[in-house]
């Protein structure tokens, strides 16, 4: 199946998911806001989400992301791409309603690929059932974590355990009411080879010595799932809770972040589509100086440019997904890096212009645009900042030219 082809089962899921969005998710958005406001707790888990989860599961719209038939429908990245885009149109509700929300999707894949039987029974199965949530603790406040080899949290062997000491932040989902487990990356061998110093371990969030210090607001928003700063003080972790093996942390992080990055991009396209719809609706309903906004040339330019940008970005996303399916994540790393830069940047510009068309209302919570903007701007840092991905792309391009030059020199000698 090429990037321009959609399988029948993907089209069927798209139809069913679009119906779920129209019939259940969009009407639930106002209920969600009411229940959150009534709770007075920014990390409250509202009843409406559990109701949506029940309905999504009843409709078979559950674990759509999971590539293994044992746990989900076994869709390819290319088949899942339009589904993630649809869910991205209501980012606070739809992904979790369908059990396809980050960072749980990545953590579930890690448990599937690298977890022990005990990990799968204790953590993976309830995650797949949607009864618990999880967080991924890699980023640290004291180092430039865009280079994962910089991380400093220590994991020192002590008999049959490791003792963890250090500090993490931006552990997304850790403030979620149902978060029960962390996947933590740290250093087991600081003097080893650069990419073999790190390991990943499974740590219950209520383990002795684990202390959630605070939530980190993003652009003033306290996201419901939260972005936590966490201190690890003499946390004892059984050696059986090391994932894959000592020194495998960096390799696991690369395996985890590839699909996670493209899922973020797919959802970003969904946000851009909804922002464009909101822009058109607003422009067609507002009059200034005797003329509809939609009749003004600059607004029409914005609308046209948004459509062009969305289509360009979607094509690149589908190409990356197709390559991940056909040649693997490693061979698709340039395309994954490219889309990780392109999608949030594109969506940000469209949301920004939609806000402008909405006027003062655009920066309030009366519309979803301000929240989308905060989320998308953060996404330019999550799973690696733009600059790191551009560096990877540039090195690949330079590598091709240098390889050709070496070949030419060899043939000419």
N, C-alpha and C positions, 0 to 999 in steps of 0.2 A: 504494500500500500504506500503510495507516494504522498507528499505533503498536500496535494490538491484533491486527494480522495478521502472521503469519509465513509467508514464502514457502516453497514446497515444497523448494527447494534449501537454504534455511537450515535447515529441519527435518532434511533429510538429513545435512547437515554436523554438526548437533547430535548426531544418533544416532551418527555415525561418531566424532565427537570424544569423546563419553561412553564409547564402547567403548574407545577408545585410552587414556583416563584410567584406566579400570578394569583393563584388561589390561596396560598398560605403565607408565603414569606413577606411579600410587600404589605399585605394587610396587617401583618404582625409587627411591623416596624414601629408604628405608633404605640402599640400595646407594650412593646419592649421599652420604649422611652418612658412610658407611664410607670411601669413596674420598677425600673431603675430609679426614677425620681422618688417614688414612694418609699423605697428602701433606705435612702440616705447613705447608701454604701456604694462607692464606685466599683467595688469588686463583687457586688451581689450577683448571684446566679438566678436570673428571673425564671419564673415558671413557664413563660411562653417558650423559652428555648427547649425545655424538656418536652413540651407539647409538640413542638416542631420536629424534634428528634423522633418521637413516636410515629408521627405521620410520615416522615421521610423513610423510616425503616419499613413501615407498612407498604409504602409504594415501591420498595426495592431500591431506593436512592441512598445507599449506605455503603461506606468504605469504597466509594467509586475510584479513589486514587490508587488503591492497592493492586499491584501488578500480579499478585499470586492468587490463583483461583481458590486456594484453601481459605483465604481471608476476605476476598472481594470478588468483583466480577472479572478480574483479570484483564482489564483494559490496557492497551499500550499507551505510551505517552501521547501519541498522536490522537488516539481515540479519546483520551481524557482531557486534552487541551480545551476543546470547546465547552466541556462541562465545567472546568475550573473557571473559565471566563464567565459563564452564566452565573456561577455562585459568587464571583467577584462583584456582581452588580449590587449585592447587599452584604458587604464584607463582615459586618458584625453579627449577622444571623445565619446566612445560608451555609458557609463552610462548616460551622460547628453543628448545624442542624443535620447535615449529611455526614458527619464524622470525618470531614476532610479538611480540618483546620490545622494551620501551623501553630506551634512546632510539633504537634502530635503526629502528623503524617510522617515527618522525617524520623521521629523517634520510633514509631511503629515499624518503619522499614529497617531501622538499626536493630531493633529487637528481633525482627524476622530473620535478618541476615546473620547477625552476630551473637544473639542472645542464647543462653543455655536453655535447657528444657524448663528449669525452674523460673528463669526470667520470663519465658513465654507464658507459663501458667500464672505466675504472680502478677505480671505487669502487662504483657502483650494482650492477653485475652480480655481483661477488663477495659483496656484502651480500645480494642476493636469493638467492644460492646458499648462503648461510650459512657461507661459508669465512672471512670476516673479520667484525669488529665495528667499531663506531664510537662516538664520544662527541660531545656537544653542549656547547660551552664558552661560556656566557653569564654566569652568576652570578659576582660578584666579592666578595672579602672586605672591601674597603675602602669599599664604597658600599651603599646600600639597593637591592638589585637587583630588588626587587618593582616598582620603576619602572625599566623597561628603558632609559629615556633617561638614567639616571644612569651607565651603564657608562663606564669610563675607559680601557680598553685602547686604545692609540693605533695607528692604521693609517695611516702616513704614506707618501705616494707618493714613489718614488725611481726615475725612469725607467720601465722596464717592470715594476717590482716595487713592492710595498708592504713597509714595514718595521714589524713588530709588536713592541710593547713593553707589558707589563702582566702582571697576575696574575689567574688564574681559580681558582675552587674549585667543589666539587660538580659536577665534570664526570663524571657517572655513566657507567659502562662503561669509563672510561679505564684502569682497572687490569686489565681483562679481558685474558687471555693473547693473544687474537686481535684486540685493538683496533689498528687500523692508521691510522685517519683521524679528524680532528676537524673539526667545523664550528664556526668561531669568530666571535663577534660583537664588534665594536669600533667605534671612532669614526674615520671618515675625514674628517669635516668638523665639528669641535667648535663652530664659529661659525654653522653652517647652521641652517635651520628645525628645530625640536625633533625632529620625527619623520623627518628626512632626514639626520641626523648619522651614523647607524649604517650599517655594511655587514657582510655575512657573507662569510667566506672559507673555502676548503677548505685544510686544513693537515695534511700527513702527521704522525703522532704522533712519528716519528723525524726530523723536519726539524731541521737545525742551529739551536740556540737554544731549542728546546722542551725543558723540563725538568720532569718529573713529580716534584714535591717530596715528596708523601706521600699516603697514603690517609686519608680522614676516616671514622673509625668512627661509626656511628649507634646511639645508646643502647648502646654497647659492642660492637655487632656490626660485624665487618669483612665487609661484603657481598662476595660473590665477584667481582662485576663492579666493585666499588669506587666511591668518590666521590673523585675526585682533585683535589688542589691542583696547579696547573700554572703555571709561570713562562714567559713569552715574552720572550726577550732578543734583540733585533735579529734577529728571525726574518724572513727574506726570502721573500715570497710572490709568485709571478708574477701580474701583473694579470689574466691569463686565469683565475685561480682565484677571482675575485670572483663571487659568485653573483648572477645577475640583473642587477646593475649597482651602481655606487657609490650609496650613499644608500638602498638598498632593504632594509637589514637589519631595520628595525623591521617593515616590511610582511611580510617573510618569516617573522619570529618569530610574528606573529599568525596567519598561514596555517598554520604548523607546530603551534602550541600548541592550536588548537581541537580537531582530531581526537585529539591526544595526551592532552588533558585528559579527554575522554570515554572513551577507552580505559582510562585509570587508574580511572575510576569503575566501568566495567563489571567490571574485575578485582576491585575492592573489594567489589562485590556477591557475587562468587564466594567471596571470603575470608569474608564474613559468613555465607554459606550453610554453608560447611564448619565454621565456628566454632559455628553453631547445632546442626549435627549432632553435633559433638563434645560440646557442652553437654548435649544430650539423652541421648547414650549414657552419659556420665559420671554424670549425675543418676539414670539408671535403674539404674546398677550399684553405687552407693554408699549405704550405710546409716549414718545417724547417729541415735543415741538411739532405736533401734528402729523407724526409719521410713526409707524410701527418700527420697533428696533430691528425686526427681521428684514425690513426693506432697506436698511442702511448698508452701504457697500462694505464697510469694514466688518460688520457683523456677519455678512454673507461670506466674506473672506475667511473669517474664523471658523465658520461652520464647514466650509469646503476644505480648508486646511486640516481640520480635525478628522474628517472622513479619510482624507488621503493618508494622514499619519497613522491612524488606527489600522488601515489596511496594510500599510507597509510593515508595521510592527507585528501584526498578526501573521503575515507571511514568514517573517524571520523566526517567529516563535514556532510555527508549524514546521519549518525546516529543521530547527534545533530538535524538536520533539521527534521528527522522523529520523534524524541521524542518531539520536539516543537509542531509538528502537532498532535501527539497522546496523550501526557500526559501534555502538556503545558510548557511554558517557565520556570516556577519556578521549575518544576520537572527535567527539562533539564539543570539546571544551571551549573552543574559540567561539562557536555559535552560542553556547550557553552564556559565556562572558558577554558577548555582544548584546544579547537580548536582555541581560540583566542591567546593562547600561541604558539601552534604548527604551524599554517599556516604561519604567517609572518616569523617565524624563518626558516621554511623549504624554503620558497620562497627566503628569503635573501641569504641563502647559494647557491642556484642554480643561482641566479642573479650574485652573487659574482664570482662564477666559470665561468659563461658565460663571464663576464667582463675580467677575466684572459685569457680566450681563445681568446678574441678579441684584447688583447694587449692594446696599447695606445688608439686605437679607442674606446675601451669599456668605457672609462671614459669621452668621448666627447658626444656632442649632436647629432653626426652623427648616433648614435644608441639609442634606447630607454632605454638601460640598466641602465645608470647612474641615469636617472630620476626615474626608477622603484626602484632602490636601496634606493634613498632618501625617496621615498614614503613608502616603506616597513619598513625601519628602524623607521620612524615616527610612523608607525602603531603599533609598539611594545609599544608605549606610549598612543596612542589614545584609547578612550573608556576603559581606565584603563590599567596601565602598567602590564607587565608580572607578576611582583611580587605579585600584588594584586590578580590576577587570580590564581596563584599557592597557595597563602594563602587560598583562598576559597576551592580549591581542597583538600588541606591537611587537612583543618578543617573538611570537609565532610568525608574523609577517617578515620580520628581519631574518628569522631563521631560514625561511624559504629562500630569500635572496642570497644569503650566505652559503646555503647548501648548493644553489645553482652555480655560484661563483667558484666554489671548491671543485665542483664537477667539471666546470669549464677549464679550470686550471690544470686538473688532472689529465683531461683529454688532450690538452695542448702541450703537455710536457713530454 
